[in-house]
Structures are given as C-alpha cells and as structure tokens.
Amino acid sequence: MFETTDPLGRKVKLETKTWNIHIVPSHNELYKQDALVKKTIEDPKFILVDKDSQSRQNYFDLCNIPKDNSLSILKVVVDFTNSTGDVMTAYTIKSTPTQATTKRGVIYERP
C-alpha cells in the first residue's frame, strides 16, 4: 500500500494484505482512509510504547473520520521487529485512558 517515514526517521510500511484482510474488514470506518493512517505515522501527536509488546509502538493523532463525520483519535500499531516497521492494525478509539497511557513511555511527542 505504502511506505513512509515517521518523525524519528524510521521506515514504516503498510502491506495491502494487512489493509484489505485485517484493518478494513474489522474497522470499516477506515475504508478509503489509508491517507489518514499514513499521515498519523508521518506526523503523530504521540508515539507510545505498546502495553503488550516491546517491539510494538502506538501512533496517535486526532483525525476527522469522514464516514462518521466526527473527530476521533486514530491509533496505528507498528511492529519494529525488523528494520522497517510493519503496520499491524489501525482503528479509532473512544476511550483514551484504556488505550493510551504515558506510564508505558512516551517515545515521541509532536512539538
């Protein structure tokens, strides 16, 4: 689908298979919103350590989701097991306390 660079200079890619088989069927609010996922990777408000895996990081930003015509927090989970990060999933979240906590460690915060 795409390959891009995050604000820390790391390459991140989203595979077409991941988008079509996992993300869109499970999170249909993101249908045709791959540009929002890419933008969130390139210019997130926060990158946080994932609560379940040291090799995964979570990218967060506030986005306008056209399907709902609403502002939502977009979370993109990227695995850095390899030299290029792989997008594992992306979805909107409604409850930030359970999805985002700085206790796990802030890797990046947009100035």
N, C-alpha and C positions, 0 to 999 in steps of 0.2 A: 504494500500500500504506500508506505513512505519510510524514509529515513531522515532524521533530523538531528540537531544538536541541542542539548539542554544548556542552561546558563552556566554550568560548570565545565562546559567544553566536551561533554561525553556524548558519543553517538548513541542514538536510540532509534529502534525500528519497530514498525507495526506491520506484521505479516497480514496479507489478505485473508489467509485462512483463519487467523485469530479473530479478525474483524467480522468475517461472514459467518463463522461457525459458532463463535463464543459470544462476542460482545453484542452485536446487533440483535440476535435472537433473544438474549437474556435481558437486554437493556434497550428496548426499541425506541426510547426517547432519543437515542443517539443515531438513529437511522439517518444517513446522509450528513452526519456531523463529524466526520473524520477530521475536518479542518479545525474544529474546536479541540479535539484531542491533541492534534499536532501543536496548536497554539499553547495549550496548557503545558506541554512538555518544554516548549521553547521559552515560555515566559510565565512560569507558575508563580503564584503568591508564596507558596511554601513547598519545600521538598522535605518530607519527614521519613524517618526510619519506619519500616513496616513492623507491625506488632507481632507478626507470626514468622518472619524470616529476615535474617541479617542480610541476605543478598537482594532483598526487595526494598524498593523505596516508593513512596506515595507522593504524587504531584497533585497539588490542589490549586484551584482557581475558581472565582465566581464567574459564571457564564450565563449568557442568555440562551435558553433552550427553546428554539422555535416551536417545537411540537406542543409544548405546554404554554408557550408564550410567558415564560417565567424565568426569574433568576434562580439558579441553583448552583450549588457547589459541585464542581466536576472533580472526581478523583480518578487518577490514572495510576495504575500499579505497574511498575517497571522492575524487571529482574535483571540484575547485573552479575549473574554467574559467569557470563562470558565478557569479552572486552567491549562488545556492543550490547547495550541494554535492549531487552525484549519487552514490549508491552504485553502484559498478561491479561489485563482487563481494564475497563473504564466504565464508570457509571456515575449518575448523580446521587448525591446524598442529602438527606433532610436533617439528620441529627449529627452535628459536629462533635459533641462530647464523646460519642462512642467510636467515631471514625477517625478523629484527629486529636491527638494529644501530644503536647510538646514534651511530655515526660520521656517519650521514646527517643527524642533527639531531633533537633531541627538541623537539617543538613544545609538548607538554603532558605533565605527569606528575601523576597524582592525588595530592594531599597525603595 
